[in-house]
Amino acid sequence: MSKLPTARLIAAAIAFVLGGCSERGVLEFAMPDPSATTHTIWVANFRSDVQADASGAPPRPLDLSFEAVSVSVPTTHAPGKIEWPDGPPDASTDFVTVGQRQFESMNRFASDVARSDQSWLNETLVFVHGYNTRHAEAVYQLAQFVHDFEVPVPPVLFSWPSAGLTIGYVYDRDSALLARDELEATLVSLTRNGRKVVLVGHSMGSYLIMETLRQIALKGSMDIDRDIESITLMAPDVDGELFREQAMTIGDLPTPFIIMVAEQDGALRVSSLLTGRRPRLGAQTDRSIVGDLPITVVDVSDLAVGGEFNHKIATTSPSAIAILRGLAQQGPPGTAPVGALVVLSNWPCERD
């Protein structure tokens, strides 16, 4: 990994703490617009209703709740963007919420997700967001992902208790560990009756995914190789040595298993500073970082859109979205619904 001069590295860290890498936002409700596209985002919600404020991080919840959020994406949407309302929310120009319903139990939630599947794939996409992400940001991030990549199967967000604060890095790592049981229960529920899961994680969400799969493997609560169709980790904020240990404990890894990396990921450089200058998996473009594990490493560095952090290249760079969607369209029947994020046979990357 290339090194920044000390002054620039310190400046990047200060910018990270003061500005963060996520837009702030809330679920804004508005009347539907007939020309907009509405996506149902299913949510396994492990968050408190209390928002972070000047007094610090919010309390963590005791239980999961379940909901379906109808998100409207305007016809003016640009790939890779979330058009947050700037003023009164307007479905003709903004991402807005046009409906929301609650489920009384995990079983009803999982049954409704399965019934909503209009594809023949019998799969569910489960997305686990990253550090410093508020609930609304995670919901709209998944809606943007589903819209831009034309995901044909039910998308489920696992919303874990990130503080949504730039100074909450350690709080978020603790929250990720606390959420392992809830993510495990969600995955077990969604894979009953033979359904499979396509698992996608971003940043610290990848850490939560790997810790949860390790726990599942030790407990034997589900058959990971059978029930998980594929795994894609985007810019994973995981120590490389820890990742290899997690993978060895899991055993037989689902295939395809893809890691999307970028050497110039500024957010992971700051994470490296906060963790004793340990290299983060998502910033390592050298194949040796995963050793002989059956994992595809995809370097998206050349698709960066600029800026200080480049932490969400795969889903925010219009070039990346266009190329990855093109690869998805070339994929064979039966390809996992994440599309291009798992159809990478033509990609110039290193693989086993």
C-alpha positions as CSV (number, residue, x, y, z in Angstrom):
1,M,0.0,0.0,0.0
2,S,1.4,3.4,-0.9
3,K,2.1,5.8,1.9
4,L,0.9,9.3,2.3
5,P,3.4,11.9,3.7
6,T,2.8,12.4,7.4
7,A,1.2,15.8,7.0
8,R,-1.3,14.6,4.4
9,L,-2.1,11.5,6.5
10,I,-2.8,13.6,9.5
11,A,-4.9,16.0,7.4
12,A,-6.9,13.1,6.1
13,A,-7.5,11.8,9.6
14,I,-8.7,15.2,10.7
15,A,-11.0,15.5,7.7
16,F,-12.3,12.0,8.4
17,V,-13.2,12.9,12.0
18,L,-14.7,16.3,11.2
19,G,-16.4,15.5,8.0
20,G,-16.9,11.8,7.8
21,C,-17.5,9.7,4.7
22,S,-21.3,9.4,4.8
23,E,-24.0,11.9,4.0
24,R,-26.4,12.6,6.9
25,G,-30.1,11.9,6.3
26,V,-33.4,10.7,7.6
27,L,-36.3,8.7,6.0
28,E,-38.3,11.5,4.4
29,F,-41.9,10.7,3.5
30,A,-43.7,12.1,0.5
31,M,-46.5,11.3,-1.9
32,P,-45.6,8.9,-4.7
33,D,-44.7,10.2,-8.2
34,P,-46.1,8.0,-11.0
35,S,-42.9,8.4,-13.0
36,A,-40.6,7.2,-10.2
37,T,-39.5,3.7,-9.5
38,T,-40.4,2.2,-6.1
39,H,-38.3,-0.5,-4.4
40,T,-39.3,-2.5,-1.3
41,I,-36.3,-2.7,1.1
42,W,-36.9,-5.3,3.7
43,V,-35.2,-4.4,7.0
44,A,-34.0,-6.5,9.9
45,N,-33.5,-3.6,12.3
46,F,-31.2,-3.9,15.3
47,R,-31.2,-0.3,16.3
48,S,-32.5,2.0,19.0
49,D,-35.1,4.6,18.1
50,V,-32.8,7.1,19.8
51,Q,-30.5,9.0,17.5
52,A,-26.9,10.0,18.3
53,D,-26.5,13.6,19.4
54,A,-24.0,15.9,21.1
55,S,-24.2,13.8,24.2
56,G,-22.8,10.8,22.4
57,A,-23.8,7.5,20.9
58,P,-27.3,6.1,21.4
59,P,-28.2,3.1,23.6
60,R,-28.2,-0.2,21.8
61,P,-31.4,-2.2,21.4
62,L,-32.4,-5.4,23.1
63,D,-34.2,-7.0,20.2
64,L,-34.6,-7.1,16.4
65,S,-37.6,-5.5,14.7
66,F,-38.7,-6.0,11.2
67,E,-40.1,-3.7,8.5
68,A,-40.6,-3.2,4.8
69,V,-39.8,0.3,3.5
70,S,-41.0,1.5,0.1
71,V,-38.3,3.8,-1.3
72,S,-39.1,5.9,-4.4
73,V,-36.2,6.6,-6.8
74,P,-36.7,9.6,-9.2
75,T,-36.4,9.4,-12.9
76,T,-33.7,12.1,-12.6
77,H,-31.5,9.7,-10.5
78,A,-27.8,9.6,-11.5
79,P,-26.1,6.2,-11.1
80,G,-24.1,6.0,-7.9
81,K,-25.9,8.9,-6.2
82,I,-28.5,9.2,-3.5
83,E,-30.6,12.3,-4.3
84,W,-31.4,13.5,-0.7
85,P,-34.1,16.0,-0.3
86,D,-32.9,19.6,-0.2
87,G,-36.0,21.2,1.2
88,P,-39.5,19.6,1.1
89,P,-39.2,16.0,-0.1
90,D,-40.3,15.5,-3.6
91,A,-40.6,12.1,-5.2
92,S,-40.0,13.5,-8.7
93,T,-36.5,14.6,-7.8
94,D,-35.5,12.9,-4.5
95,F,-35.1,9.5,-2.8
96,V,-38.2,9.5,-0.6
97,T,-40.1,6.9,1.5
98,V,-43.6,6.3,0.2
99,G,-44.6,3.5,2.6
100,Q,-43.6,1.5,5.6
101,R,-45.0,-1.5,7.4
102,Q,-44.0,-3.5,10.4
103,F,-43.9,-7.3,11.0
104,E,-44.7,-8.8,14.4
105,S,-42.2,-11.6,14.1
106,M,-39.1,-12.8,12.3
107,N,-41.0,-15.8,10.8
108,R,-43.7,-13.5,9.3
109,F,-40.9,-11.2,8.0
110,A,-39.0,-14.1,6.4
111,S,-42.2,-15.6,4.9
112,D,-43.2,-12.2,3.4
113,V,-39.7,-11.8,1.9
114,A,-40.0,-15.2,0.3
115,R,-43.5,-14.6,-1.1
116,S,-42.3,-11.3,-2.6
117,D,-39.7,-13.1,-4.8
118,Q,-40.8,-12.7,-8.5
119,S,-37.7,-14.3,-9.8
120,W,-36.9,-18.0,-10.3
121,L,-33.7,-17.8,-8.4
122,N,-35.1,-18.6,-4.9
123,E,-32.5,-16.2,-3.4
124,T,-32.4,-13.2,-1.1
125,L,-29.9,-10.4,-1.1
126,V,-28.7,-9.5,2.4
127,F,-26.7,-6.3,2.7
128,V,-24.7,-5.3,5.8
129,H,-23.7,-1.7,5.9
130,G,-20.5,-0.2,7.2
131,Y,-19.2,2.1,10.0
132,N,-20.6,5.6,10.6
133,T,-23.9,4.8,8.9
134,R,-27.3,5.9,10.2
135,H,-30.4,3.9,9.5
136,A,-31.9,6.0,6.8
137,E,-28.5,6.1,5.0
138,A,-28.3,2.3,5.0
139,V,-31.9,2.0,3.7
140,Y,-31.3,4.5,0.9
141,Q,-27.9,3.1,0.1
142,L,-29.4,-0.4,-0.5
143,A,-32.2,1.2,-2.6
144,Q,-29.6,2.9,-4.7
145,F,-27.7,-0.4,-5.1
146,V,-30.8,-2.3,-6.0
147,H,-31.9,0.3,-8.5
148,D,-28.5,0.8,-10.2
149,F,-27.7,-2.9,-10.4
150,E,-31.2,-4.0,-11.2
151,V,-31.3,-6.7,-8.5
152,P,-34.2,-9.0,-9.3
153,V,-34.6,-10.7,-5.9
154,P,-35.8,-9.4,-2.5
155,P,-33.2,-7.1,-0.9
156,V,-32.9,-7.3,2.9
157,L,-30.9,-4.8,4.9
158,F,-29.4,-5.8,8.2
159,S,-29.3,-2.5,10.0
160,W,-26.9,-2.8,13.0
161,P,-26.4,-0.2,15.7
162,S,-23.7,2.0,14.2
163,A,-23.6,5.3,16.2
164,G,-23.6,7.3,12.9
165,L,-20.8,9.4,14.4
166,T,-17.4,10.0,12.9
167,I,-15.9,9.7,16.4
168,G,-17.7,6.4,17.0
169,Y,-15.2,4.0,15.4
170,V,-14.6,1.9,18.6
171,Y,-18.3,2.0,19.5
172,D,-19.2,0.7,16.1
173,R,-16.7,-2.2,16.3
174,D,-18.2,-3.2,19.6
175,S,-21.7,-2.8,18.1
176,A,-20.7,-5.1,15.2
177,L,-19.7,-7.8,17.7
178,L,-22.9,-7.3,19.7
179,A,-24.9,-7.8,16.5
180,R,-23.5,-11.3,15.6
181,D,-26.4,-13.2,17.2
182,E,-29.0,-11.1,15.4
183,L,-27.4,-11.4,12.0
184,E,-27.0,-15.2,12.6
185,A,-30.7,-15.4,13.5
186,T,-31.7,-13.4,10.4
187,L,-29.6,-15.5,8.0
188,V,-31.0,-18.8,9.6
189,S,-34.6,-17.5,9.2
190,L,-34.1,-16.4,5.6
191,T,-32.6,-19.7,4.5
192,R,-35.3,-21.9,5.7
193,N,-37.2,-23.9,3.1
194,G,-34.3,-24.1,0.8
195,R,-33.8,-20.4,0.0
196,K,-30.3,-19.2,-0.4
197,V,-28.7,-15.9,0.5
198,V,-26.4,-13.6,-1.5
199,L,-24.4,-11.8,1.2
200,V,-22.9,-8.4,0.5
201,G,-21.0,-6.3,3.1
202,H,-19.4,-2.9,3.0
203,S,-16.5,-1.7,5.2
204,M,-17.1,-2.7,8.8
205,G,-20.2,-4.7,7.7
206,S,-17.7,-7.2,6.3
207,Y,-16.2,-7.6,9.7
208,L,-19.6,-8.3,11.1
209,I,-20.3,-10.8,8.3
210,M,-17.0,-12.7,8.9
211,E,-17.5,-12.8,12.7
212,T,-21.0,-14.1,12.3
213,L,-20.1,-16.8,9.8
214,R,-17.3,-17.9,12.1
215,Q,-19.8,-18.1,14.9
216,I,-22.2,-20.0,12.7
217,A,-19.5,-22.5,11.7
218,L,-18.6,-23.1,15.3
219,K,-22.2,-23.6,16.4
220,G,-23.4,-25.5,13.3
221,S,-26.6,-23.4,13.1
222,M,-26.7,-23.5,9.3
223,D,-24.8,-25.0,6.4
224,I,-22.8,-22.0,5.2
225,D,-21.6,-23.6,1.9
226,R,-25.1,-24.8,1.0
227,D,-27.2,-21.8,2.2
228,I,-25.0,-18.9,1.2
229,E,-24.9,-18.6,-2.6
230,S,-22.1,-16.0,-2.7
231,I,-20.3,-13.4,-0.7
232,T,-19.1,-10.0,-1.8
233,L,-17.1,-7.8,0.6
234,M,-16.6,-4.3,-0.6
235,A,-13.8,-2.3,0.9
236,P,-13.7,-4.6,3.9
237,D,-12.5,-3.0,7.1
238,V,-10.9,-6.2,8.5
239,D,-7.4,-6.9,9.6
240,G,-5.8,-9.2,7.0
241,E,-4.5,-11.7,9.5
242,L,-7.8,-11.8,11.3
243,F,-9.6,-12.4,8.0
244,R,-7.5,-15.4,7.3
245,E,-8.1,-16.8,10.7
246,Q,-11.9,-16.3,10.4
247,A,-11.9,-17.9,6.9
248,M,-10.0,-21.0,8.2
249,T,-12.5,-21.4,11.0
250,I,-15.4,-21.1,8.6
251,G,-13.9,-23.9,6.5
252,D,-15.5,-24.4,3.1
253,L,-16.2,-20.9,1.7
254,P,-19.1,-20.2,-0.5
255,T,-18.2,-19.6,-4.2
256,P,-17.9,-17.1,-5.6
257,F,-16.3,-15.2,-2.7
258,I,-15.2,-11.8,-3.9
259,I,-13.3,-9.0,-2.2
260,M,-13.3,-5.6,-3.9
261,V,-10.3,-3.5,-3.0
262,A,-8.8,-0.1,-3.7
263,E,-5.3,0.9,-2.7
264,Q,-6.3,4.6,-2.4
265,D,-9.2,4.0,0.0
266,G,-8.6,6.9,2.4
267,A,-11.2,5.7,4.9
268,L,-9.3,2.5,5.4
269,R,-6.0,4.3,5.7
270,V,-7.5,6.2,8.7
271,S,-8.9,2.9,10.0
272,S,-5.3,1.5,9.8
273,L,-4.1,4.4,11.9
274,L,-6.8,3.7,14.5
275,T,-5.9,0.1,14.7
276,G,-2.1,0.4,15.2
277,R,-1.2,0.8,11.5
278,R,-2.4,-2.6,10.7
279,P,-3.2,-3.1,7.0
280,R,-6.9,-3.3,6.2
281,L,-8.1,-6.0,3.8
282,G,-9.9,-3.6,1.6
283,A,-6.9,-1.5,0.8
284,Q,-4.6,-4.4,-0.1
285,T,-4.4,-5.1,-3.8
286,D,-1.7,-7.8,-3.4
287,R,-3.3,-11.2,-3.9
288,S,-1.1,-12.6,-1.1
289,I,-3.3,-10.9,1.4
290,V,-5.8,-13.9,1.1
291,G,-3.1,-16.5,0.5
292,D,-4.4,-19.7,-1.1
293,L,-8.0,-19.2,-0.1
294,P,-10.5,-19.7,-3.0
295,I,-11.3,-16.0,-3.2
296,T,-11.4,-13.6,-6.1
297,V,-9.7,-10.3,-5.5
298,V,-11.0,-7.4,-7.6
299,D,-9.0,-4.1,-7.7
300,V,-11.3,-1.2,-8.5
301,S,-8.7,1.5,-8.0
302,D,-8.8,2.6,-11.6
303,L,-12.6,3.2,-11.3
304,A,-12.3,5.8,-8.5
305,V,-14.3,9.0,-8.9
306,G,-11.8,11.1,-7.0
307,G,-12.1,12.8,-3.7
308,E,-10.3,12.0,-0.4
309,F,-11.8,8.7,0.5
310,N,-12.9,6.5,-2.4
311,H,-14.5,4.1,0.1
312,K,-17.6,3.1,-2.0
313,I,-16.1,2.9,-5.5
314,A,-18.1,-0.2,-6.6
315,T,-21.5,1.3,-5.9
316,T,-20.9,5.1,-6.4
317,S,-18.6,5.3,-9.4
318,P,-20.7,5.6,-12.6
319,S,-17.9,3.9,-14.5
320,A,-17.8,1.0,-12.0
321,I,-21.5,0.6,-12.1
322,A,-21.6,0.6,-16.0
323,I,-18.8,-2.0,-16.2
324,L,-20.1,-4.3,-13.5
325,R,-23.6,-4.2,-15.0
326,G,-22.2,-5.0,-18.4
327,L,-20.5,-8.0,-16.9
328,A,-23.8,-9.0,-15.2
329,Q,-25.6,-9.0,-18.6
330,Q,-22.9,-11.3,-20.0
331,G,-23.4,-13.8,-17.2
332,P,-24.9,-17.2,-17.7
333,P,-28.4,-18.1,-16.5
334,G,-28.5,-18.9,-12.9
335,T,-26.0,-16.2,-11.9
336,A,-26.5,-14.9,-8.4
337,P,-28.7,-11.8,-8.4
338,V,-26.1,-9.4,-7.1
339,G,-25.3,-9.4,-10.8
340,A,-21.9,-8.0,-11.7
341,L,-20.6,-8.2,-8.2
342,V,-20.4,-12.0,-8.6
343,V,-20.2,-12.3,-12.4
344,L,-16.5,-11.5,-12.8
345,S,-15.1,-14.3,-15.0
346,N,-14.1,-11.6,-17.6
347,W,-12.7,-9.2,-15.1
348,P,-8.9,-8.5,-15.1
349,C,-8.4,-9.7,-11.6
350,E,-6.4,-12.3,-9.7
351,R,-8.1,-15.5,-8.7
352,D,-7.4,-19.1,-7.8
